[in-house]
Amino acid sequence: MKPKKPSKRRPLTFYRREFQAMGTPCEIQLFAISAAAAGAAADAAIADVRRLEARYSRYRDDSFLSEINRSAALGGSIAVDDETASLLDYALTCYEQSEGLFDVTSGILRRAWKFDAGRLPEPAMLAALLEKVGWHRLCWRRPELTFSVAGMEIDFGGVVKEYAADCAATICRKHGVQRGVVNLGGDIRVIGPRGDGSPWRVGIRDPRRQGGLLDTLNLYEGAVASSGDYERCMVIDQVRYGHILNPKTGWPVRHLAAVTVVGDFCVVAGSASTIAMLKEGDGVEWLEQLNLPHLWVDVAGRGGGSLFGPDEPAAQGAGSPR
């Protein structure tokens, strides 16, 4: 659908806000009828991002996620609210579609993997943690979540930031802003085209070249998210170990180096890119069957996929939306 051109009688004002949230640099860029209107929308969107961070951060003792995990530590049960229930429902869908590879109980494996220490985990510790990993060890009957094994954990790290980007975009629209982009540390949700009707240009990071781009794409709306072995990793004996861990083995995936997916929602693009990474040798075929625009690079430097339709050439430009 061809985007509407802004009214000539009411030229739109460009507004940009940078902020820190969820452990990463973030920004919102908006075109609105005034700086005040854009600022009000950005304020509301950022407040909601921070609300979600406070609610689902595993680093905060006062978060609801920490309350859930205190019940998990005892092998107990807890009733959750509708928003958390929806996140759990989505996590279950991802678990089923990934054949058990996308698992929000697997965050506990980080205890064994200390990427800043530069050493491999102790096998006994990893084996013990794996006994506490697995959605099949949960009993989820909305709104009650029960843990059958004491010492388990839930970690929404693979879902919440992307969900927050989608929520921020929705809030901006509710404030009357129809053109802009939300970027939460590379998880990007486009609200609508730029003020002149042109698309936002988004650069796709090269996983092996600092500051390098694999490609760029034009987005009028929708979302783009990437997963890769470059965010947190270590190299031992010339072998790269990334932070995306297979919940069945406890070891990092080692087939794909990076995956980017474009979708209607950031939470879908983000989970799809992560599932493809987790599927390793089957990830490319799974992406093709998913029928969403995507791009992938494996650890040997081979790449494939397509982010563009036949009538949409790649734009040249920056590595962040502009």
Secondary structure in CASP SS format (residue, H / E / C, confidence):
PFRMAT SS
TARGET T0000
AUTHOR 0000-0000-0000
METHOD secondary structure of the structure
MODEL  1
M C 1.00
K C 1.00
P C 1.00
K C 1.00
K C 1.00
P C 1.00
S C 1.00
K C 1.00
R C 1.00
R C 1.00
P C 1.00
L C 1.00
T E 1.00
F E 1.00
Y E 1.00
R E 1.00
R E 1.00
E E 1.00
F E 1.00
Q E 1.00
A E 1.00
M C 1.00
G C 1.00
T E 1.00
P E 1.00
C E 1.00
E E 1.00
I E 1.00
Q E 1.00
L E 1.00
F E 1.00
A E 1.00
I C 1.00
S C 1.00
A H 1.00
A H 1.00
A H 1.00
A H 1.00
G H 1.00
A H 1.00
A H 1.00
A H 1.00
D H 1.00
A H 1.00
A H 1.00
I H 1.00
A H 1.00
D H 1.00
V H 1.00
R H 1.00
R H 1.00
L H 1.00
E H 1.00
A H 1.00
R H 1.00
Y H 1.00
S C 1.00
R C 1.00
Y C 1.00
R C 1.00
D C 1.00
D C 1.00
S C 1.00
F H 1.00
L H 1.00
S H 1.00
E H 1.00
I H 1.00
N H 1.00
R H 1.00
S H 1.00
A H 1.00
A H 1.00
L C 1.00
G C 1.00
G C 1.00
S E 1.00
I E 1.00
A E 1.00
V C 1.00
D C 1.00
D H 1.00
E H 1.00
T H 1.00
A H 1.00
S H 1.00
L H 1.00
L H 1.00
D H 1.00
Y H 1.00
A H 1.00
L H 1.00
T H 1.00
C H 1.00
Y H 1.00
E H 1.00
Q H 1.00
S C 1.00
E C 1.00
G C 1.00
L C 1.00
F C 1.00
D C 1.00
V C 1.00
T C 1.00
S H 1.00
G H 1.00
I H 1.00
L H 1.00
R H 1.00
R H 1.00
A C 1.00
W C 1.00
K C 1.00
F C 1.00
D C 1.00
A C 1.00
G C 1.00
R C 1.00
L C 1.00
P C 1.00
E C 1.00
P H 1.00
A H 1.00
M H 1.00
L H 1.00
A H 1.00
A H 1.00
L H 1.00
L H 1.00
E C 1.00
K C 1.00
V C 1.00
G C 1.00
W H 1.00
H H 1.00
R H 1.00
L E 1.00
C E 1.00
W E 1.00
R E 1.00
R C 1.00
P C 1.00
E E 1.00
L E 1.00
T E 1.00
F E 1.00
S C 1.00
V C 1.00
A C 1.00
G C 1.00
M C 1.00
E C 1.00
I C 1.00
D C 1.00
F C 1.00
G C 1.00
G C 1.00
V C 1.00
V H 1.00
K H 1.00
E H 1.00
Y H 1.00
A H 1.00
A H 1.00
D H 1.00
C H 1.00
A H 1.00
A H 1.00
T H 1.00
I H 1.00
C H 1.00
R H 1.00
K H 1.00
H C 1.00
G C 1.00
V C 1.00
Q C 1.00
R E 1.00
G E 1.00
V E 1.00
V E 1.00
N E 1.00
L E 1.00
G C 1.00
G C 1.00
D E 1.00
I E 1.00
R E 1.00
V E 1.00
I E 1.00
G E 1.00
P C 1.00
R C 1.00
G C 1.00
D C 1.00
G C 1.00
S C 1.00
P C 1.00
W E 1.00
R E 1.00
V E 1.00
G E 1.00
I E 1.00
R E 1.00
D C 1.00
P C 1.00
R C 1.00
R C 1.00
Q C 1.00
G C 1.00
G C 1.00
L E 1.00
L E 1.00
D E 1.00
T E 1.00
L E 1.00
N E 1.00
L E 1.00
Y C 1.00
E C 1.00
G E 1.00
A E 1.00
V E 1.00
A E 1.00
S E 1.00
S E 1.00
G E 1.00
D C 1.00
Y C 1.00
E C 1.00
R C 1.00
C E 1.00
M E 1.00
V E 1.00
I E 1.00
D C 1.00
Q C 1.00
V E 1.00
R E 1.00
Y E 1.00
G E 1.00
H C 1.00
I C 1.00
L E 1.00
N C 1.00
P C 1.00
K C 1.00
T C 1.00
G C 1.00
W C 1.00
P E 1.00
V C 1.00
R C 1.00
H C 1.00
L E 1.00
A E 1.00
A E 1.00
V E 1.00
T E 1.00
V E 1.00
V E 1.00
G E 1.00
D C 1.00
F C 1.00
C H 1.00
V H 1.00
V H 1.00
A H 1.00
G H 1.00
S H 1.00
A H 1.00
S H 1.00
T H 1.00
I H 1.00
A H 1.00
M H 1.00
L H 1.00
K C 1.00
E H 1.00
G H 1.00
D H 1.00
G H 1.00
V H 1.00
E H 1.00
W H 1.00
L H 1.00
E H 1.00
Q H 1.00
L H 1.00
N C 1.00
L C 1.00
P C 1.00
H E 1.00
L E 1.00
W E 1.00
V E 1.00
D E 1.00
V C 1.00
A C 1.00
G C 1.00
R C 1.00
G E 1.00
G E 1.00
G E 1.00
S E 1.00
L C 1.00
F C 1.00
G C 1.00
P C 1.00
D C 1.00
E C 1.00
P C 1.00
A C 1.00
A C 1.00
Q C 1.00
G C 1.00
A C 1.00
G C 1.00
S C 1.00
P C 1.00
R C 1.00
END
